[in-house]
Amino acid sequence: MSMKATVASPKIEEKRKKNLQWSTKARNAALGSIVPIILMIAWEYLSGTGVFPPHLLPAPSIIFQSLLNMAVDGSLWGHTGITLYRLFIGFLIGTAAAVVVGAGVGYFAKAESLFDPLIQAFRSIPSLAWVPLFILWMGIGEPSKVVLIAVGVFFPVYLNIVSGIQGVDRKLIEVGKIYNFSSLKLIKRIILPAALPSFLVGLRSGLGLGWMFVVAAELMGASTGIGYLLVYGQNTYSPELIISSIVLFAILGKITDSILKGLESKALHWQDTIERKA
């Protein structure tokens, strides 16, 4: 009997931890929804009493109805799908380029002296400044939009990788050299894993900036996408469409960031972090 209890206890403990994690997530989600709900109730009330003119700031119920209508006629899914596609491809390209360049610049001092000043100069260029150049080079098709998003994603990921690599404990590098690791193996086996926390933060920052660059990208002659809905709402003087597009950006941005945050928590479960106050 005692042997069965001993075998079962780890499973019970694991189940208890999972239930605790789910309850914590549910509590955090409930807490996080309090402020938005209060703001929407106040917004609805002020719109209903005429404090907010409906032709400038429609009530949340009108925004919801606009989104529902687009969902029913299918246009919502088409615009959302193409925007997510552009973001995903641009995010992958920008991240891949940042990993390659950032690893080299972070590890090799000569590479930093050679490339970093130019990269930092490019980083200060506003996103809209790239638009005419990319249209000239690649037209108004998908390549110019994807490349613009990749440019936006590149810089925060690059900066965090360089910072993470240069902050790696010197003792870990010395251990790799003792085992005669090549430079490539040293980067792959020691430096990149040690720089993982900074890299994951860079991914979340890059994703956030990628959403900002999506808007600029979809101003480049797009006929679909959430950014296109913004422009269409402006041209047709439809504030409910403009705000619906902004709400979509907020919701999708939050969902994608939550996905990366979940991956970050799983990848860094080994970290012994401080226990925050409730």
RAVENRA-V755822 format. One record per backbone hydrogen bond with DSSP energy under -1.0 kcal/mol. NH is the residue of the N-H (numbers start at 1). CO is the residue of the C=O. Records with the same first field share a line. If there is no record, write none. Layout:
BEGIN
NH = CO  CO
END
This chain:
BEGIN
5 = 1
6 = 2
7 = 3
8 = 4
9 = 5
12 = 8
13 = 9
14 = 10
15 = 11
16 = 12
17 = 13
18 = 14
19 = 15
20 = 16
21 = 17
22 = 18
23 = 19
24 = 20
25 = 21
26 = 22
27 = 23
28 = 24
29 = 25
30 = 26
31 = 27
32 = 28
33 = 29
37 = 33
38 = 34
39 = 35
40 = 36
41 = 37
42 = 38
43 = 39
44 = 40
45 = 41
46 = 42
47 = 43
48 = 44
49 = 45
51 = 46
52 = 46
56 = 53
57 = 53
63 = 59
64 = 60
65 = 61
66 = 62
67 = 63
68 = 64
69 = 65
70 = 66
71 = 67
72 = 68
73 = 69
76 = 70
78 = 74
79 = 75
80 = 76
81 = 77
82 = 78
83 = 79
84 = 80
85 = 81
86 = 82
87 = 83
88 = 84
89 = 85
90 = 86
91 = 87
92 = 88
93 = 89
94 = 90
95 = 91
96 = 92
97 = 93
98 = 94
99 = 95
100 = 96
101 = 97
102 = 98
103 = 99
104 = 100
105 = 101
106 = 102
107 = 103
108 = 104
112 = 108
113 = 109
114 = 110
115 = 111
116 = 112
119 = 115
120 = 116
121 = 117
122 = 118
123 = 119
125 = 122
130 = 127
134 = 130
135 = 131
136 = 132
137 = 133
138 = 134
139 = 135
145 = 141
146 = 142
147 = 143
148 = 144
149 = 145
150 = 146
151 = 147
152 = 148
153 = 149
154 = 150
155 = 151
157 = 153
158 = 154
159 = 155
160 = 156
161 = 157
162 = 158
163 = 159
164 = 160
165 = 161
166 = 162
168 = 165
173 = 169
174 = 170
175 = 171
176 = 172
177 = 173
178 = 174
179 = 175
180 = 177
181 = 176
186 = 182
187 = 183
188 = 184
189 = 185
190 = 186
191 = 186
192 = 187
194 = 190
195 = 191
196 = 193
199 = 195
200 = 196
201 = 197
202 = 198
203 = 199
204 = 200
205 = 201
206 = 202
207 = 203
208 = 204
209 = 205
210 = 206
211 = 207
212 = 208
213 = 209
214 = 210
215 = 211
216 = 212
217 = 213
218 = 214
220 = 217
221 = 219
229 = 225
230 = 226
231 = 227
232 = 228
233 = 229
234 = 230
235 = 231
236 = 232
238 = 233
242 = 238
243 = 239
244 = 240
245 = 241
246 = 242
247 = 243
248 = 244
249 = 245
250 = 246
251 = 247
252 = 248
253 = 249
254 = 250
255 = 251
256 = 252
257 = 253
258 = 254
259 = 255
260 = 256
261 = 257
262 = 258
263 = 259
264 = 260
265 = 261
266 = 262
267 = 263
268 = 264
269 = 266
271 = 268
273 = 271
END
